[in-house]
Amino acid sequence: MLNVLRKCHVKVGDNVAVLSGKDKNKQGRIIALSPREGKAIVSGINKVKKHLKARKVGDDMGIVEVEAPIYTCKLQLVCPKCNKQTRIAHKFNSKNVKVRVCKKCSNEI
């Protein structure tokens, strides 16, 4: 299998909305991103129960709820200015640096 890095349209720290699945229309902030798998961990989204066994004295044990990775194709960026789900456009600013721009309000993200 090829080890190919996929380009992700979202970055760590972005506010995103879920497009499909059990958490449809919920919003959260991206905590971690895995471009190789095409998945992201979003706070408060796709919570699963995990059974933990204490490995050392004082470790947590029992059933714990944690966020599981979700495919980035199911996520859409939420613009910080207009608070709407939007696609991303790329433009060059005055310093000739490529920046992400909201398609709806043309605000730099």
KOLZAKOL-104628 format. One record per residue: residue number from 1; residue in one letter; x, y, z of N, C-alpha, C, CB in turn. Coordinates in steps of 0.05 Angstrom, whole numbers, plus 5000, padded with zeros to 4 digits. Glycine has a CB too. Layout:
{NUM, a, {X, Y, Z}, {X, Y, Z}, {X, Y, Z}, {X, Y, Z}}
...
This chain:
{1, m, {5017, 4977, 5000}, {5000, 5000, 5000}, {5018, 5025, 5000}, {4981, 5000, 5024}}
{2, l, {5010, 5045, 4985}, {5026, 5069, 4983}, {5022, 5087, 5008}, {5018, 5084, 4958}}
{3, n, {5044, 5098, 5017}, {5042, 5117, 5039}, {5039, 5145, 5027}, {5067, 5116, 5057}}
{4, v, {5015, 5152, 5021}, {5010, 5178, 5007}, {4998, 5197, 5027}, {4991, 5174, 4983}}
{5, l, {5009, 5221, 5029}, {4996, 5242, 5045}, {4975, 5255, 5029}, {5018, 5262, 5055}}
{6, r, {4951, 5256, 5041}, {4928, 5269, 5027}, {4927, 5298, 5037}, {4902, 5254, 5033}}
{7, k, {4918, 5316, 5019}, {4915, 5343, 5027}, {4888, 5346, 5042}, {4915, 5362, 5003}}
{8, c, {4889, 5359, 5065}, {4864, 5364, 5080}, {4855, 5392, 5077}, {4869, 5357, 5110}}
{9, h, {4830, 5396, 5075}, {4819, 5423, 5071}, {4815, 5437, 5098}, {4793, 5422, 5057}}
{10, v, {4820, 5423, 5120}, {4817, 5434, 5147}, {4844, 5432, 5161}, {4795, 5420, 5163}}
{11, k, {4847, 5448, 5182}, {4872, 5448, 5198}, {4865, 5445, 5227}, {4889, 5473, 5193}}
{12, v, {4885, 5439, 5244}, {4881, 5437, 5272}, {4873, 5464, 5283}, {4907, 5426, 5286}}
{13, g, {4852, 5465, 5299}, {4843, 5490, 5311}, {4819, 5502, 5296}, {4865, 5510, 5312}}
{14, d, {4812, 5491, 5272}, {4790, 5501, 5257}, {4763, 5492, 5270}, {4791, 5491, 5228}}
{15, n, {4743, 5509, 5268}, {4716, 5503, 5277}, {4702, 5490, 5253}, {4701, 5528, 5288}}
{16, v, {4692, 5466, 5257}, {4679, 5451, 5235}, {4652, 5441, 5242}, {4697, 5428, 5226}}
{17, a, {4635, 5435, 5222}, {4609, 5423, 5225}, {4609, 5396, 5212}, {4587, 5441, 5213}}
{18, v, {4594, 5377, 5224}, {4592, 5350, 5213}, {4570, 5349, 5192}, {4587, 5329, 5236}}
{19, l, {4575, 5337, 5169}, {4556, 5336, 5147}, {4538, 5312, 5148}, {4570, 5337, 5121}}
{20, s, {4548, 5289, 5158}, {4532, 5265, 5158}, {4539, 5247, 5182}, {4535, 5249, 5132}}
{21, g, {4522, 5229, 5189}, {4527, 5210, 5210}, {4510, 5216, 5235}, {4556, 5210, 5218}}
{22, k, {4516, 5203, 5257}, {4500, 5207, 5281}, {4503, 5234, 5293}, {4508, 5186, 5301}}
{23, d, {4525, 5249, 5287}, {4529, 5276, 5298}, {4524, 5297, 5277}, {4557, 5278, 5309}}
{24, k, {4506, 5293, 5258}, {4500, 5311, 5237}, {4492, 5339, 5248}, {4479, 5300, 5218}}
{25, n, {4502, 5360, 5236}, {4497, 5388, 5243}, {4509, 5397, 5269}, {4467, 5393, 5244}}
{26, k, {4525, 5380, 5283}, {4539, 5389, 5307}, {4565, 5402, 5299}, {4544, 5365, 5326}}
{27, q, {4574, 5420, 5316}, {4599, 5435, 5311}, {4620, 5429, 5333}, {4594, 5465, 5309}}
{28, g, {4645, 5431, 5325}, {4667, 5427, 5344}, {4693, 5437, 5333}, {4669, 5397, 5352}}
{29, r, {4713, 5437, 5350}, {4740, 5446, 5341}, {4758, 5422, 5337}, {4752, 5466, 5363}}
{30, i, {4775, 5423, 5317}, {4793, 5401, 5310}, {4816, 5400, 5330}, {4804, 5403, 5281}}
{31, i, {4819, 5377, 5343}, {4840, 5373, 5363}, {4865, 5361, 5350}, {4830, 5354, 5385}}
{32, a, {4861, 5341, 5333}, {4883, 5327, 5320}, {4876, 5320, 5291}, {4892, 5301, 5336}}
{33, l, {4896, 5318, 5274}, {4891, 5312, 5246}, {4911, 5291, 5237}, {4895, 5338, 5229}}
{34, s, {4900, 5272, 5221}, {4917, 5250, 5210}, {4914, 5250, 5180}, {4910, 5223, 5222}}
{35, p, {4930, 5266, 5165}, {4927, 5267, 5136}, {4931, 5241, 5121}, {4947, 5288, 5125}}
{36, r, {4948, 5224, 5132}, {4953, 5198, 5119}, {4928, 5181, 5118}, {4975, 5182, 5134}}
{37, e, {4912, 5181, 5139}, {4887, 5166, 5140}, {4863, 5183, 5130}, {4882, 5157, 5168}}
{38, g, {4867, 5209, 5129}, {4845, 5226, 5120}, {4824, 5230, 5142}, {4831, 5216, 5096}}
{39, k, {4833, 5229, 5168}, {4815, 5231, 5190}, {4823, 5253, 5209}, {4814, 5204, 5205}}
{40, a, {4804, 5262, 5225}, {4809, 5283, 5245}, {4794, 5276, 5271}, {4800, 5311, 5234}}
{41, i, {4804, 5286, 5293}, {4790, 5283, 5319}, {4779, 5310, 5326}, {4809, 5272, 5342}}
{42, v, {4752, 5311, 5330}, {4738, 5336, 5335}, {4727, 5335, 5363}, {4716, 5341, 5314}}
{43, s, {4730, 5357, 5378}, {4721, 5357, 5406}, {4691, 5355, 5408}, {4730, 5382, 5420}}
{44, g, {4681, 5336, 5424}, {4652, 5332, 5428}, {4638, 5317, 5406}, {4640, 5358, 5431}}
{45, i, {4652, 5308, 5385}, {4640, 5295, 5362}, {4649, 5266, 5361}, {4646, 5310, 5336}}
{46, n, {4631, 5248, 5353}, {4637, 5219, 5350}, {4649, 5207, 5375}, {4657, 5216, 5327}}
{47, k, {4634, 5211, 5397}, {4643, 5200, 5423}, {4637, 5170, 5424}, {4629, 5214, 5447}}
{48, v, {4656, 5154, 5433}, {4653, 5125, 5436}, {4662, 5118, 5465}, {4670, 5110, 5415}}
{49, k, {4652, 5095, 5474}, {4659, 5085, 5500}, {4682, 5066, 5498}, {4635, 5072, 5514}}
{50, k, {4703, 5071, 5514}, {4727, 5055, 5513}, {4731, 5042, 5540}, {4752, 5072, 5505}}
{51, h, {4737, 5016, 5541}, {4742, 5002, 5566}, {4772, 5004, 5572}, {4733, 4972, 5564}}
{52, l, {4778, 5016, 5595}, {4806, 5019, 5603}, {4813, 5001, 5626}, {4812, 5048, 5610}}
{53, k, {4836, 4989, 5625}, {4846, 4973, 5647}, {4869, 4988, 5660}, {4855, 4945, 5637}}
{54, a, {4870, 4989, 5686}, {4892, 5003, 5700}, {4918, 4989, 5696}, {4885, 5006, 5730}}
{55, r, {4938, 5002, 5685}, {4964, 4990, 5680}, {4983, 4994, 5704}, {4977, 5002, 5655}}
{56, k, {4980, 5017, 5717}, {4996, 5023, 5741}, {4978, 5032, 5763}, {5018, 5046, 5735}}
{57, v, {4988, 5034, 5787}, {4972, 5044, 5809}, {4966, 5073, 5805}, {4988, 5039, 5836}}
{58, g, {4941, 5080, 5807}, {4932, 5108, 5803}, {4922, 5114, 5775}, {4955, 5126, 5810}}
{59, d, {4925, 5096, 5756}, {4914, 5101, 5729}, {4884, 5098, 5729}, {4927, 5080, 5709}}
{60, d, {4872, 5112, 5710}, {4843, 5110, 5707}, {4835, 5083, 5696}, {4833, 5132, 5687}}
{61, m, {4812, 5074, 5705}, {4802, 5048, 5695}, {4772, 5050, 5693}, {4811, 5024, 5713}}
{62, g, {4760, 5031, 5679}, {4732, 5031, 5675}, {4724, 5038, 5647}, {4718, 5049, 5696}}
{63, i, {4699, 5047, 5644}, {4689, 5055, 5618}, {4691, 5085, 5615}, {4659, 5045, 5614}}
{64, v, {4705, 5094, 5595}, {4710, 5123, 5591}, {4700, 5131, 5563}, {4741, 5129, 5594}}
{65, e, {4688, 5155, 5561}, {4680, 5165, 5535}, {4702, 5182, 5523}, {4654, 5182, 5537}}
{66, v, {4710, 5175, 5498}, {4731, 5190, 5484}, {4722, 5196, 5456}, {4757, 5174, 5483}}
{67, e, {4734, 5216, 5444}, {4728, 5223, 5416}, {4743, 5205, 5397}, {4734, 5253, 5410}}
{68, a, {4729, 5193, 5378}, {4741, 5176, 5358}, {4746, 5192, 5333}, {4724, 5151, 5352}}
{69, p, {4765, 5184, 5316}, {4770, 5198, 5291}, {4746, 5197, 5272}, {4795, 5187, 5277}}
{70, i, {4742, 5218, 5256}, {4721, 5219, 5236}, {4734, 5228, 5210}, {4698, 5239, 5245}}
{71, y, {4724, 5217, 5188}, {4735, 5224, 5161}, {4731, 5254, 5156}, {4721, 5208, 5139}}
{72, t, {4752, 5266, 5144}, {4751, 5295, 5139}, {4732, 5302, 5117}, {4779, 5305, 5131}}
{73, c, {4724, 5283, 5100}, {4705, 5288, 5079}, {4677, 5293, 5091}, {4704, 5265, 5059}}
{74, k, {4673, 5285, 5116}, {4647, 5289, 5129}, {4647, 5316, 5144}, {4641, 5267, 5148}}
{75, l, {4668, 5331, 5143}, {4670, 5356, 5157}, {4670, 5380, 5138}, {4696, 5357, 5174}}
{76, q, {4658, 5402, 5147}, {4659, 5426, 5131}, {4666, 5450, 5149}, {4632, 5431, 5116}}
{77, l, {4683, 5467, 5140}, {4693, 5489, 5155}, {4671, 5509, 5161}, {4716, 5503, 5141}}
{78, v, {4671, 5520, 5186}, {4652, 5541, 5193}, {4668, 5568, 5194}, {4638, 5535, 5221}}
{79, c, {4659, 5587, 5179}, {4672, 5613, 5178}, {4670, 5627, 5205}, {4660, 5631, 5155}}
{80, p, {4692, 5638, 5216}, {4691, 5651, 5242}, {4677, 5678, 5241}, {4719, 5656, 5252}}
{81, k, {4675, 5691, 5217}, {4662, 5717, 5215}, {4632, 5714, 5212}, {4674, 5733, 5192}}
{82, c, {4623, 5698, 5191}, {4594, 5697, 5185}, {4581, 5673, 5198}, {4590, 5695, 5155}}
{83, n, {4596, 5655, 5212}, {4586, 5632, 5226}, {4569, 5614, 5208}, {4570, 5640, 5250}}
{84, k, {4576, 5611, 5183}, {4562, 5593, 5164}, {4582, 5572, 5155}, {4550, 5609, 5141}}
{85, q, {4570, 5548, 5148}, {4587, 5527, 5136}, {4595, 5537, 5108}, {4571, 5500, 5134}}
{86, t, {4620, 5534, 5101}, {4630, 5545, 5076}, {4652, 5528, 5064}, {4640, 5573, 5080}}
{87, r, {4655, 5530, 5038}, {4678, 5518, 5025}, {4701, 5538, 5027}, {4672, 5511, 4995}}
{88, i, {4725, 5530, 5019}, {4749, 5547, 5022}, {4759, 5554, 4994}, {4771, 5532, 5038}}
{89, a, {4765, 5580, 4991}, {4778, 5589, 4967}, {4807, 5597, 4975}, {4763, 5613, 4953}}
{90, h, {4825, 5597, 4956}, {4852, 5605, 4961}, {4858, 5630, 4945}, {4873, 5582, 4955}}
{91, k, {4869, 5650, 4958}, {4877, 5675, 4945}, {4904, 5683, 4955}, {4856, 5697, 4949}}
{92, f, {4917, 5701, 4941}, {4942, 5712, 4950}, {4937, 5740, 4962}, {4963, 5715, 4926}}
{93, n, {4949, 5745, 4986}, {4945, 5771, 4998}, {4966, 5790, 4988}, {4947, 5768, 5029}}
{94, s, {4968, 5814, 5001}, {4986, 5835, 4991}, {5016, 5827, 4993}, {4981, 5860, 5007}}
{95, k, {5022, 5808, 5010}, {5050, 5799, 5013}, {5056, 5774, 4996}, {5056, 5793, 5042}}
{96, n, {5038, 5768, 4977}, {5041, 5745, 4959}, {5042, 5719, 4974}, {5065, 5748, 4941}}
{97, v, {5026, 5717, 4996}, {5025, 5692, 5011}, {4997, 5680, 5006}, {5030, 5698, 5042}}
{98, k, {4996, 5654, 5001}, {4971, 5641, 4996}, {4955, 5638, 5022}, {4975, 5613, 4983}}
{99, v, {4930, 5648, 5022}, {4913, 5647, 5046}, {4887, 5634, 5040}, {4909, 5675, 5058}}
{100, r, {4874, 5623, 5060}, {4847, 5611, 5057}, {4826, 5633, 5060}, {4842, 5588, 5077}}
{101, v, {4805, 5632, 5043}, {4785, 5653, 5043}, {4757, 5639, 5043}, {4788, 5672, 5018}}
{102, c, {4738, 5651, 5058}, {4711, 5642, 5058}, {4697, 5647, 5032}, {4695, 5655, 5082}}
{103, k, {4683, 5627, 5020}, {4670, 5631, 4995}, {4645, 5649, 4997}, {4662, 5604, 4983}}
{104, k, {4633, 5650, 5022}, {4608, 5665, 5025}, {4613, 5695, 5031}, {4592, 5653, 5047}}
{105, c, {4632, 5701, 5049}, {4635, 5729, 5057}, {4663, 5740, 5049}, {4633, 5731, 5088}}
{106, s, {4679, 5725, 5036}, {4706, 5733, 5026}, {4724, 5742, 5048}, {4703, 5755, 5006}}
{107, n, {4720, 5732, 5072}, {4737, 5739, 5095}, {4760, 5719, 5096}, {4721, 5738, 5122}}
{108, e, {4784, 5729, 5103}, {4807, 5712, 5106}, {4804, 5695, 5131}, {4833, 5730, 5108}}
{109, i, {4810, 5670, 5129}, {4807, 5651, 5151}, {4834, 5646, 5163}, {4794, 5624, 5142}}
